[in-house]
Amino acid sequence: MLAPGAYARLGLRHPVALDLGTSTVRLWTPVSGRVVTEPAVLARMPSGGYAVGRAAMELRDTGDAKLLWPVRYGVVADFLACVHLLRVLAAASGRPGDDVSPVVVGVPATATLRQKDFLVEVVHRAFGGRVATVEEPLAAALACRADLDGDDVVAVDIGHGRTEIARIVDRAVEAAERIDVPNAIDQIPLIAAAVRRLGTQPVWPRRRRLLITGGGAAHPELAARLAALTGRMVTMPADPHLATLAGLRLLLTG
């Protein structure tokens, strides 16, 4: 059962909150106090080696490189490329190479155990230290400051080409489904149907909450249509694309 501050410890020098998405990777450390954001992409340079993030995108624009996206549907698709990507970002964050402070990383709620283990090994290779995984819908729900003990909560995390719908019970993901449709508006009937399936347990008199997060959550029609189709009260944070990272930060800082 997770709560803000669950991973906070006195004396930690450089803990990291990490949101590794299909299109974007974001990390935060208390030392720098800022979010490092880069496209989750690499490109082989003509001279050898790899460019990472924005530098890789610039090479693509000049026609000098082919892009490699090492994360697919929120899980690792290319082990070595992902390690290289994260090592560059770890250096950019200012984290010392010998630091053993924990890294808390978001993982899709629908990921298999093998996919979670694969992600843990990638992050450990890149950062060193201990690695803890937290399911992304749960991290996002923490960021929304939802009443996870009193409300009936279903979280919808709309990522790049992948949406997860998760029912949260007793501060844990009880069940989850994934939808792979690129357009957020086209997903609405599928999302609503999944919300109804996952939220069928009678929970009166709890409030029926629907949390919407992720980069695709900001579409102007999304919240109103889902509220109408599901009969739930919709909550969306001010920066829905940062909700997972914000929840992971709360776990480190309280």
C-alpha positions in Angstrom: 0.0 0.0 0.0 1.7 3.2 -1.2 1.4 6.7 0.2 3.3 10.0 -0.3 6.8 9.7 1.3 6.8 5.9 1.0 10.4 5.9 -0.4 11.6 9.0 1.5 14.7 8.3 3.6 17.0 10.7 5.5 20.5 10.8 4.0 19.7 9.9 0.5 21.9 12.0 -1.8 20.3 11.8 -5.2 17.1 9.7 -5.5 15.4 9.8 -8.9 11.8 9.7 -10.1 11.7 8.3 -13.7 8.8 8.2 -16.2 10.0 6.2 -19.2 7.4 6.6 -21.9 7.1 5.5 -25.5 7.7 8.9 -26.9 9.2 10.9 -24.0 11.3 10.2 -21.0 11.2 12.4 -17.9 13.2 12.3 -14.7 13.4 14.4 -11.6 15.9 14.6 -8.7 15.7 16.8 -5.6 19.3 18.0 -6.1 18.6 19.7 -9.4 15.0 20.4 -8.5 14.0 20.4 -12.2 12.4 17.9 -14.6 14.7 16.7 -17.4 12.6 15.9 -20.4 13.8 14.4 -23.7 12.3 12.5 -26.6 12.9 8.7 -25.9 14.9 8.3 -29.1 18.4 7.7 -30.3 20.1 8.2 -33.7 23.4 6.7 -35.0 25.7 9.6 -36.0 27.5 9.5 -39.3 30.8 9.7 -37.4 29.8 6.8 -35.1 28.2 6.6 -31.7 24.7 7.8 -30.9 22.9 11.1 -30.4 20.1 11.1 -27.8 16.8 12.9 -27.4 16.6 16.3 -29.1 20.0 15.9 -30.6 18.7 12.7 -32.3 15.7 14.6 -33.6 17.9 17.3 -35.1 19.9 14.7 -37.0 16.7 13.2 -38.4 15.6 16.7 -39.6 18.9 17.0 -41.6 18.4 13.5 -43.1 21.7 12.2 -41.7 20.3 9.5 -39.3 17.7 6.9 -38.8 15.9 7.1 -35.5 15.7 4.3 -33.0 12.9 4.3 -30.4 13.9 1.8 -27.6 10.5 1.9 -25.7 7.3 0.5 -27.2 3.9 0.8 -25.4 5.7 1.8 -22.3 8.0 -1.2 -22.0 11.6 -1.8 -23.1 11.9 -3.0 -26.7 15.7 -2.5 -27.1 17.7 -3.2 -23.9 21.1 -1.7 -24.9 19.7 1.3 -26.6 17.5 2.0 -23.6 20.5 1.7 -21.2 22.4 4.2 -23.4 19.5 6.6 -23.5 19.1 6.6 -19.7 22.8 6.9 -19.0 22.9 10.1 -21.0 19.9 11.5 -19.1 21.4 10.4 -15.7 24.5 12.4 -16.5 22.4 15.4 -17.6 20.5 15.2 -14.2 23.8 15.7 -12.3 23.5 12.3 -10.5 27.0 11.1 -9.5 28.0 7.8 -11.1 28.7 6.2 -7.7 25.4 7.2 -6.1 23.3 4.3 -4.8 20.2 6.3 -3.9 17.0 4.6 -5.1 15.3 5.1 -8.5 11.5 4.9 -8.5 10.3 4.2 -12.0 6.8 4.0 -13.4 5.7 0.8 -15.1 2.5 0.0 -17.0 -0.1 -1.7 -14.9 -0.6 -4.2 -17.7 3.1 -5.1 -18.1 4.1 -8.7 -17.5 6.5 -9.7 -14.8 9.1 -10.3 -17.4 8.7 -6.8 -18.8 8.9 -5.3 -15.3 12.1 -7.3 -14.5 13.5 -6.2 -17.9 12.8 -2.5 -17.1 14.4 -2.8 -13.6 17.6 -4.3 -15.1 17.8 -1.5 -17.7 17.3 1.2 -15.0 19.8 -0.5 -12.7 22.4 -0.7 -15.5 21.9 3.0 -16.3 21.7 4.5 -12.8 23.1 2.0 -10.4 21.5 1.7 -6.9 18.2 0.2 -6.0 15.2 0.3 -8.4 11.6 0.3 -7.3 8.7 0.1 -9.8 5.3 1.7 -9.2 2.4 1.2 -11.6 1.8 4.3 -13.6 -1.9 4.7 -13.0 -1.3 4.5 -9.2 1.4 7.1 -9.4 -0.8 9.4 -11.4 -3.7 8.9 -8.9 -1.3 9.9 -6.0 -0.5 13.1 -8.0 -4.2 13.8 -8.3 -4.5 13.7 -4.5 -7.5 11.4 -4.9 -9.0 9.8 -1.8 -7.7 6.3 -2.5 -9.2 5.0 0.7 -12.7 6.4 0.5 -13.5 6.8 -3.2 -14.3 4.3 -5.9 -11.4 5.3 -8.3 -10.7 4.3 -11.9 -7.6 5.9 -13.5 -7.2 6.4 -17.2 -3.6 7.1 -18.4 -3.6 8.1 -22.1 -0.1 7.7 -23.5 1.4 7.7 -27.0 -0.6 5.0 -28.8 -1.4 3.3 -25.6 -4.1 3.9 -22.9 -4.4 2.0 -19.6 -7.5 1.9 -17.5 -7.0 0.7 -13.9 -9.2 0.2 -10.9 -7.5 1.2 -7.7 -8.6 -0.4 -4.5 -6.8 0.0 -1.1 -4.0 2.0 -2.8 -3.2 -0.8 -5.2 -4.1 -1.6 -8.8 -6.8 -4.3 -8.6 -7.4 -4.8 -12.3 -6.3 -3.1 -15.5 -6.9 -3.1 -19.3 -4.9 -1.7 -22.2 -6.2 -0.1 -25.4 -3.9 0.5 -28.4 -5.6 3.2 -30.5 -3.5 6.2 -31.6 -6.3 8.8 -31.6 -7.6 9.8 -28.2 -11.1 10.7 -29.5 -11.5 7.4 -31.3 -10.7 5.7 -28.0 -13.5 7.3 -26.0 -16.1 4.5 -26.5 -13.5 1.8 -25.8 -12.3 3.6 -22.6 -15.8 4.1 -21.4 -16.6 0.4 -21.9 -13.5 -0.6 -20.0 -14.3 1.8 -17.1 -17.7 0.3 -16.8 -16.3 -3.2 -16.8 -13.7 -2.5 -14.1 -16.0 -0.4 -12.0 -18.9 -2.8 -11.7 -18.6 -3.5 -7.9 -21.2 -1.8 -5.8 -19.4 0.8 -3.7 -22.2 3.0 -2.4 -21.9 5.5 -0.7 -18.4 6.1 -2.1 -17.9 8.8 -4.7 -17.3 7.3 -8.2 -14.1 9.0 -9.5 -12.5 8.9 -12.9 -9.0 10.2 -13.1 -7.7 11.2 -16.5 -3.9 11.7 -17.0 -1.3 11.3 -19.7 -0.3 13.3 -22.7 -3.5 12.6 -24.6 -5.8 13.7 -21.7 -5.9 17.4 -22.6 -8.2 17.0 -25.6 -11.1 19.4 -25.0 -13.8 16.8 -25.6 -12.4 14.0 -23.7 -13.4 14.7 -20.1 -17.0 15.8 -20.8 -17.7 12.8 -23.0 -16.2 10.3 -20.6 -18.2 11.8 -17.7 -21.4 11.4 -19.7 -20.7 7.9 -20.8 -19.5 6.6 -17.4 -21.5 8.6 -14.9 -18.4 9.3 -13.0 -16.9 12.5 -11.6 -13.9 13.3 -13.7 -10.7 14.7 -12.2 -7.8 15.9 -14.4 -4.6 17.5 -13.1 -3.3 20.8 -14.4 -0.4 19.1 -16.2 -1.8 15.6 -17.1 1.4 14.7 -19.0 3.4 15.1 -15.8 1.0 13.3 -13.5 3.0 10.0 -13.4 6.2 11.8 -12.6 4.5 14.0 -10.0 3.2 10.9 -8.2 6.7 9.3 -8.3 8.1 12.5 -6.8 5.6 12.4 -4.0 6.7 8.9 -3.1 10.3 10.2 -2.7 9.5 13.5 -0.9 6.1 13.1 0.8 
